[in-house]
Amino acid sequence: MSEFKRIPPEQAQALREQGALVVDIRDPQTYALNHIKGAQHLDNHNIADFIRAADLDAPVIVACYHGNSSQSAAAYLVSQGFSDVYSLDGGFELWRTTYPAETATGNSQ
């Protein structure tokens, strides 16, 4: 896979159930208020550590507010060697209306 794929929440949920990692690139305060269960917060301060520690072949789903910024972040991860990257269409806003029980609050995953 040389490019990321855009996927709807239903496909993201299926990948999540198979062990895909979800990364949330929204601001830390918004992430703390509500995020996809198990999602890891990713920003400019921790992305280098994330990339160093990551399995570049493991599936990664990038989520933002509405599915726009996640496309740039997904493209960046691909450029850093990740081979299985997805951008969540509709972002967290569509996710929480589709899977309201699959969200969490606080700073932990």
Secondary structure, DSSP 8 states (H G I E B T S, - for coil): --S-EEE-HHHHHHHHHTT-EEEE-S-HHHHHH-EETT-EE--TTTHHHHHHHS-TTS-EEEE-SSSSHHHHHHHHHHHTT-SSEEEETTHHHHHHHH-GGGEE-SS--
